[in-house]
Amino acid sequence: MLEQVFSGDGTYICRSFSSSKGDSFFAAYFDGLVNNIVVYESVLRPIMELSLPLTRFDELSDRVVVNTETAILSTAKDCFDAMMMGDCIVFADGFPFALGANTKGFPVRATEEPPSEKSLNGPREGFTESVMMNVALVHRKLKTVDFRAEPMTFGTRTQNRAFLCYLDSIARPELLAEVKARLSAVSMDGVLDVNYLVEQISDHRLSLFRTVGTTQRPDVVAAGLLEGRIALILDGTPVVLQVPYLFVESFQSPEDYYQSFWIASLGRVFRILCYILTLAVPAVFVALVSYHQELLPTDLALSVARARVGVPFPVAVECFLMIAIFEILREASRRLPDSVAQALSIVGAIVLGDAAVSARFIGSTTLIVVAFAGITGLMSPKLENSVVFLRVYLLILASFLGLYGVLFGVLSIVLSLMLMKSFGISYLSYWFSPIPQAQKDALIRAPWWLMRIRPSASSRDSVRRE
């Protein structure tokens, strides 16, 4: 049956052998998914050296096979699933069962610091593509009996393993039930990355703001579990999902908790301020130059006018073109090797900008404004998707309505954020919470001795310091 199912698969390995007493056995596994040494030393060799006739099938797992994890399989589906997971299965002549032994040995990348989430003072380890190693990295940081890792499977064809991790005494039961319900409703033939799931379990699927968090750092996941959050670790990807995800987390960094609270608070304030500036500065500039010149100081208005002499495009078109060029350069630099990407960034920022101003293609003030907006946008990488679209959204409103359009756009963005939720929790719950403890890790990061209470929105055990 196995040879018929896996005919044409060059990685399928089968072997018939017998014990010293003449009992016939048959072993099957996939090359590349198993450790061949483990297969021979813990499975094949002990059975070959069996000196007594096999009378009961469970004797293989009880006293013959030397393996830390064995299971008796009674259906063909169980056998297929075990082999796909890297197990070696053994059949014995005369018994309607198979023995599955854990012989996994596929190559695994070593733990290293995630390039997108670097830390100067904190841990330097990151997740890999092995789900068991990732669970172990989190479990090593949470040495408590409350830690739970419930197994799940995604994809009817990929059968990709996953673990839903949480702390039983802290996570809210209703939140856990909601997460399980949404994940159970996912129906796909293949799930290769957690982002396959993000778009299906998010509260606001069309929103520019994320309601499901992702990270590649075990310390971030451990800190989230301590606040009542729930993490999903999927096999084959170093990215881990974490819910609920609130707006304030977009401005938080793991580095905030590994350095002085003064420096952490200052850095967080700068991130929030830079996010506001990267959205509003181009739109306000266009509104002032196009509709409200009387609001500009005389010297500044004359400087802008002199810089725009000979420029053929309106200021709004200039901003649109420069923003588009900036995004093209940034996207291109991501797809190239590091050495080429750095050269491209320098050429794009200096040579093209200087050439465009010298040719009177754009004004120098417009170049300064767009460059400033682009640099401040780099301060909030978690909000990168919203920056690209909302900056253009405000720019369009400013082009037609001036400062009134900017004000309308800002109010519409704030209103949409206030109406959003992440797994039943208000997206802005930290910033607008009447509880003082909730404000101690929002705009600023208070000292640890003052943060005595966990966020009540996501946890049922509110005492942080016991």
ZILIN-V719226 format. One record per helix or strand of 2 or more residues. SS is the DSSP state (A for helix, B for strand). FROM is the first residue (numbers start at 1). TO is the last residue. If there is no record, write none. Layout:
SS/FROM/TO
SS/FROM/TO
This chain:
A/2/5
B/12/18
B/24/30
A/36/48
A/59/64
B/70/73
A/76/84
B/87/92
B/98/102
A/131/141
B/147/154
B/160/167
A/173/184
A/195/201
B/213/215
A/218/225
B/230/234
B/240/243
A/247/251
A/254/257
A/261/290
A/293/295
A/298/307
A/315/335
A/338/358
A/364/377
A/381/401
A/403/419
B/421/422
B/425/426
A/436/441
A/448/450
